Amino acid sequence: MSAGDSPLSPREADVLALAPVDEIAQRVSLSRGTVRNYLAAAVAKLGTANRHEAARIAAEKGWI
């Protein structure tokens, strides 16, 4: 995946850049389930095994 345009939506990037699900939900005023859905979408779009790997890749590419 190139470092060009991010495949992540703005909200996916927001939740990927933050900490635990409970904290994310509070900070961005979303339910825990919605946060998990955004994280799952980001992980799928980036083709990673988990959100930590997705966050690392997104950070390396300057998307978050």
Buried (B, 14 or more C-beta within 10 A) or exposed (E): EEEEEBBBEEBBBBBBBBEEBEEBBEEBEBEEEBBBBBBEBBBEBBEBEEBEEBBBBBEEBEBB
